[in-house]
Structure formats: structure tokens, C-alpha cells
Amino acid sequence: MSVQRIEIEATAESIFSVLVDPYTYPDWLVGAQRIRSVDDSWPEPGSAFHHVVGFGPIKVADSTRVTSLARPRCLELNARARPFGRVRVRFTLQPVSPAPGENDRTELSLEETPTSPVLRLLTPFLDPGIAVRNDASLKRLREMVRAKSHQP
């Protein structure tokens, strides 16, 4: 299991609005290539978005499904990239008490847990790379939220 955290100068609602917009994922999630389609009921539990993920010439078309949603505090997803496997992804948002005169701040944690047998076996070897990928993704997400908050 890999857990990364980042503090973002924004409300939980602002960050959550990006997390529940699958069309933003290729802009901030390292490895996300493009979104093929999104279920009409998105982001209700059970709904999915269909994507292409990969690195370099390796590309896989699959889907990510919402398993739990508690707006704006938690989003849990079941991400698939067959034949490589499945992972449970949990985004948790926790407001941080700002000092007087500071803007709202939120701690965002990203927990990624392999759920397919092969990935569970490889977790000790994969976790360092996943941590680097997820750290980079959270930094991109922070920049995207900052840019959106500066739009008129």
C-alpha cells in the first residue's frame, strides 16, 4: 500500500471538484492518457469512467469505478488496467486550520492499495515507484487547483 499526502491552499470542495471530474485526470494523473467516456450517473457509486492509461508505447484501455463517495471528504475508486491488475484508490481530504490571515488549506491523502493477487505479491517492489508517481501526480493536482482558483 502506498500513501502520499500534500497540503493544498484551497478548500476541500475546490479540490474535490477536480477529483470528481474525470476529464481532468490526464492533466494531473501521471500515466493517464485520455478519457474515452464517462457514465451518465458519474460520480455516483457504481458509475465509471473509461480511460486509456500507459507509459511510452504501452497503452491499456480500461475503466475506473466509484466505490464510495462522501462529498467533499472522501472519494474511493476501483481502478483497473488489465492485464496488469486492479487497485483501490482512496482520496481523503482534511481541512487544515489556517493561521490568522491565511487562506483555507486542505490536506489531501492518496492511498493506493493493490487488490489483484499478482499486484499484491509485487507490492514491496512496486511501492517505491508508485510513491514517486503519486507524489508527482499530487503536485500536478495542486498546480491545477491553484490555476483554477486564480481564474475569474
N, C-alpha and C positions, 0 to 999 in steps of 0.2 A: 504494500500500500504506500502510495506517495501522497504527502500533504504539503502544499505550499500556501503561504499567506502573503498578502500585500495590503498595505493601508492606502486607501484612495481618498482624496479630498473631494468627497461627493456624498450625497445621501444614499442610503440603501436603495431607495426607489429608483434613483437615476441609474445606478449600476445594474439593478435587476432588470430595468427596461432594455438594457443591452443584452443581458444574458438570455432573455426570452425572445429575442429577435434573431432567429437562425440565420438570416441573411447577413448578419454582422460577423458570423463565425470565420469565414475565410479571411476577414481583415485582421483578426486578432489571434485566432487559434492556430498555432504552428502545426502544419500538416493538413489543415482544411483547405481543399482546393476550390470547391464550389458547391452550392446548394442546388439540387435538382428539382425538389418540390417540397412543399410543406402541407401537412394535413390541414383541412379547414378548421378543425377544432383545436389547433395548436394554441396555447400550450397546456391544454387540459391533460390530466393524467391519462395515459394510454395513447395519446397522439404522438406523431413522429414527424421528423423532417428527414429527407432523403438527400444524401450528400456523396461527394467524391472526396476521399482523403488519400494522402500518399506523400512520398518524397521522391524527387527525381522522376525516373521513368516508371516507378511502381505506383499505380493508382488503383484504388478499390472503391467501388460503388456500393453503398450500404445505407444504413439508417440509424438514427438516434431517437429513442422513445422517452417520453416523460414518465417517470415512475412516481414522483411526488412533487408537489408544488405547494409552498407556503409563502405566498407573496407578502412582503419583499424580503423574507428572511432565508428561504432555502429553496433550491431547485435541485432535484435529483434526476439523473438521466441514466439510461442504459444505452451505451454507445457500442455499435457493432462495426467491425471492419473484418469481415470474413475473407479469407480463411484464417486470419491472424487471431481473432478472438473477440471477446466482449469484455467491457469494463463498466463498473458502476462509477459514475461521476457525480459528486455532490458539491454544489456551491453553497456556502453558508456565509451570510452577511451579518455582521455585528456592528452596530453604531459605536463609535468611539467618542467619549465625552470630549468636546473641544475645549481648549483653554479660552478664557475670555478674549473676544475679538477674532477668534479663528473661525474658519468655515467648517461646515459639517464634514466629518470624516467617518469612513466605514472600513472595517477590516473584512476583507474577502478571503475566505479559505477555499481552496480547490483540493478535494480529496479524490483520488483515483484508485480504485480497487479492481484488480482483475477478477473476473467471475468465471472465465472459461478455464478448464483444467490445465491446458498447456501454458497459458499465461501465468496461472498461479504457481506452477512449477518454476517458471523462468523469472518470477518477481525479483529475487535477490540480484539477478544480473541486469534486469531491465530498469529497476527503480532509479539508479543514478541518471540514466538518460531521460527517463520520464520527468524527473525533478527538474532537469535543465530545460526541457521542452516546456513544462508547465510554468516555470519561473518566467521564461521569455514570453509565453502567452499572457500571463497576468500583467506583465509590464506593457505589452501592446494594448491590452484591455484598458489599463489605467490611462494610457495616452488617448485612446478613443473616447473614454468618458470625459476626460479633460477637454478634448476638442468639442464634443457635443455641448458641454456646459458653457463654452465660450461663443456658441452660435446665438445669433439674435432671435 
